[in-house]
Amino acid sequence: MEIRHLINIEDVTVEWWNDLYSTCKDIIAHPEDYSDACRGKVMASLFFEPSTRTNFSFQTAMLRLGGSVFGFSDPSATSSSKGETLADTIRMVSSYADTIVMRNPKEGAAKAASLYSEVPLINAGDGGHMHPTQTLADLTTINTLHGEIGNMNVGLCGDLKYGRTVHSLVMALSKFPNVTYYLIAPRDLAMPEYMLTFMKKHGQKYYEVTNLESTIPQLDVLYMTRIQRERFPDPLEYDRLKGVYVLTKRKLDQAKKDLLVMHPLPRVDEIAVDVDSDPRAVYFEQARYGMFIRMALLLRTTHMPRIKPPYVDPAREHRCRNKVCVTQSETYLPSLTYDADGLYCGYCDSKL
Ligand code: CP
């Protein structure tokens, strides 16, 4: 099955992943064979939120494929600052580009944008919701360095509430066999309800724990995350929770010899710099794999046909209570819901 818009990692199948990973491995082995693969193709890079890795790795991925890039990393320089809607911005950009890569602080923004795009749209992060291409980088790292995806204990540590990368990663790993999760977080940063619902529904085995040190010895993968300061409604709450977990070289003493220490980056203080020299620390490698898997992804999306999206009736019937859901600011969006033991917002996945 082909995926047109990569919005939510849940859409990814194992077959689709295996295909993409196979292309990625070939790109790594024979980069020269791909240097003209996107000649004449154009990628739009719309970053409504700061980024180093995702923005630059997508741009370099496209340049390494011989394609071109336009876009912005400061939305104040675009007409969205004059009040242009997301829908109109996407209608315009999709008429200029062959694929769109978008990061936006509003949860569900990528889903909303895809309704108005003539070309494939890739979610480069929508608020604290999802970050599917980070997950592709994570899967590439695990597949390559663990030798397979599955048969492993995965520790997810830190901000599991606002950390969109862990949400996407769990959704992806649920498709692979025999993964046990250790959700290492303080109560105030625990995995959100919709994610726990998802894990239960998909028969995922998980333990919610608070102690990093005592959990480390059981892990094959330790996925550290930053406390996401920018997502806290109350800065005092951030001050209370920052620095709650710090991985040090000493804490790694009890870990397996082939543990993979991963992190989507950027880090603040949750991994001490003395861990960087440990061969188990693979987070910089992980970021480089991100560029290669994004090359494989762009190779597909830029060669898909342009399709005019159907007219979307702007009538709204539901109001999502999530204050950072895209429907709060883009008030013309149509109602989109789904049922999963209760009604959920089809943009941001919050319970309605
Ligand atoms: N991992 C990640 O999304 O990093 P950036 O915010 O720098 O893109």
Residues whose N, C-alpha, C, O or C-beta is under 5 A from the ligand:
A	BS01	CP	P50 S51 T52 R53 T54 N55 P264 L265 P266
